[in-house]
């Protein structure tokens, strides 16, 4: 498994940061892992969207549907739900991520966690590349969100 955790202090309310995350089209401005987004559906605190993932150092992956669940004012949990569109991705990989916001002086401390695991045939090929590339990508993503919200 490849796991990256990045923390950053952002000068905005948690609700504003989490609203950015829950809008995948807008968040794609700062997250290069979100390729072309085909559709977005929101129902209350749950957003689903279909897109082509682009993992750093690996290029485009299969089209998947991601589900984001908001805990208002606190966090967004992200996963690939059990849907037909995710059959291939779920067969060969695991994915989980979250954004957590904690109030601090001057704003919030954002913790971004993302983790990928791969089935045995892919693991020795994919995980070493992600170990080298993913951290810098996630750090750039979080800094980009900070810049976007602090303008």
N, C-alpha and C positions, 0 to 999 in steps of 0.2 A: 504494500500500500504506500502511496505517496500522499503525504499530508503537509499542508502549508497553513500556518497561522500568522496573520499580520495584524498588528494593532496600530491605530493612528488616532490622534485627537483631532476632532473636527468641530469648528465653531458654528454649530447649528443645533436645533432641537432634534432629538431622536426621531420624532415623527417626520420631520423633513427628510432626514437621511433614509429612513425606511420607505417613505413614499417614492423616493428615487429608485430604490432597489425594486419595489413592486411594479415599476413601469419599465418593462424590459427593453422597449424601444429606446427610451431615454437612457437607460443604464448602459445600453450597447455603445453609447458614445465614449464610455470609459473602459469597457470590458471587451478586449479583443477576442476573448473566448466565445463570445456570442456572435456567431456568423449571421447570415441572412435569416431574419425572423419572418415566418410565414403568417402566423396569426397569434393573437393574444386574447384571452378570455378571463375576465375577472368576475368573481362572485363573492362579494363581501371581503373577507380576509384571505381569500385564496385566489391566486393568479396562476393560470396555466398558459404556456406558450410553446409553439413549435418552432424549432430553429435548427440550423446546422451548426454543431459545435466545431470550434477550431482550437485544438490544443497546441500550446506553444511547442515548437520543434517537431510537431507531428502533422500539422496541416488539418484539413477538413475531415471531420468524422461523419458518422451517419446522422440523419435527421432524427431528432428526439423531441419528446414533449417533457418539459420541466414543470414541476409544481412548486410554487412558493407559498408558504403559509405564514401569515403575519400574526405575531403576538404584539398587539398595539403598544407602541412606546418602548418596546424592549428588543424584539428580534424578528428575523425572517429566517425560516428553515427552508432549504431547497433540496429537492430529491427528484429522481425519475420515477414517476408512479408506474404501477403495473398496468400498462396499456399496450395494445397491439403495436403501436408505433415505436415502442421502446424494447420490443422483443430482442432484437439483435444486440443493442447496447447492454441490456441487462444480462444477456447470456454470457458476454465476454468481459463485462466490467461491473464495478460498483461505483457509485457516486453519492456523496453527501456533502452538504455545505450549509453554512449559516452566516448571518451577520448579526452581531449582538451589540447593543448600544447601552452604555452605562454613563450616567451623568457625572461630569467632572467640572472643575472650575473652568469657565470659559467655553463650555460646550459638552461634548460627549466623547467617550473613548469607544471607538468602533473596533470590534474584533471580528475579523473575516477569517473563516476557516473553510478550507476546501480539501476534499480527500477523494482520491481515485484509487481503485484496486483493479487488477486485471487477472483474467484466467491464465492458468499455467502456460499455454502456448504463446500468449502475447507478453506476459510479464517480463521476461528477460530482454525483450526488444523495446518495450514502451516505457517501463518504469525508470530505467537509467536516464532516458532523455527528459522525462518529466522532472526527475530529481534535479537536473541541471537547469531547466528552463522555467519551471512553474513559479518558484518563489519570486523572481524578478517580475514576471507577468502580473502576479497578484499584488505585489507592492505598487507597480505602476497603475493598476486598476484602482486601488484604494486612494492613492495620491490624486488620480484623475477625478474621483468622486469628491474628494476634499476641495480641489480647485473649483470644480463645477458649483459646489454649494457655498463656497466662501467668496464668490465674486461679488 
